[in-house]
Amino acid sequence: MRYPIFLNICEYGRLANTMFQVMFAREIERNSTRSFRLTGFGIPEWGIILPPSEGSPSIRIGSSHTRVRDVASLLNRYDVQRLDIIGGVMRWSNKLPPDDYADLFPKDRGSPTPVSPNRLLIHIRLGDVATPTHPLYGPLPVGYYRYLCESTGLDPTFIGELQPSRYVDDLHAHFSTAHFLTGGSPLDDFQTIRHARNIATAVSSFSLLAAFMSDSQCIHVPVAGMLDPRAAPMIDLLPIKDCRYTFHHIPSEIWASRYSNFRQGGQFCTYDAKELVQLKNNVERQQMLASLRVRLAMERHAVRDAISRRFFTRPI
């Protein structure tokens, strides 16, 4: 008899990171023939309260090189007892359709702020990256938002981490008719983005995930930092096959000077679809060896666990 496998969510990062972990557990369930029990670190904001984990982990997963089909194949072949999801597996090719997560993250939870369909809702990611603390995160130049508003013909509404700063002061100065939505919880902001008709994400898994879960047919994504395959080849967060998205080129020199000169304009433009597909495919080929290493490591741990439990575990 094959018992259910424990999928254990380990504490990792902020709201969106934990959502990615829970989504990856759902992706495993949908791709495997085994039965599962979800345990560990829940998401109270979404009403997800999980029982504590049991036993010791057979496999730990956290790399964004992880392919869900490799994991499902492994679990179908080996009698794995527990799998720990220790990080957000940020790989868009693993994703299911948004409706497959709707029961986990209900659309009617929280208190979203209505945004006019004639406005562009722009997410601002500052917080712990308001100063240079991470090479793959940071604020986008104010000129990029001016370019977006001019190219879409929409007036801006800003949401996110809008605590007083020189950057936020510049947003107010450059967009005197803009709306600024402040005071909401992370869940409220997520749901506000999710309910908007026109969305511009930050370099942020939070707003990218909220846009993905939305009904919006107009989503603008900056290809920079963690969203640029050249800068973050281990991450795959560009849903290039989804026609709802428009991807925008952020010149590397502008991204590099985002803290020293956030007022700058630049040669922003939309990506040609074929060019972006080719860019992503080139990076994928370069990362094949890293992905293979992750797969072989999972296999090694599964075999070691199976041997240990078969020959070294005595019945009580």
Order of alpha helices (4+ residues) and beta strands (2+ residues): beta-alpha-beta-beta-alpha-beta-beta-alpha-beta-alpha-beta-alpha-beta-alpha-beta-beta-alpha-beta-alpha-alpha
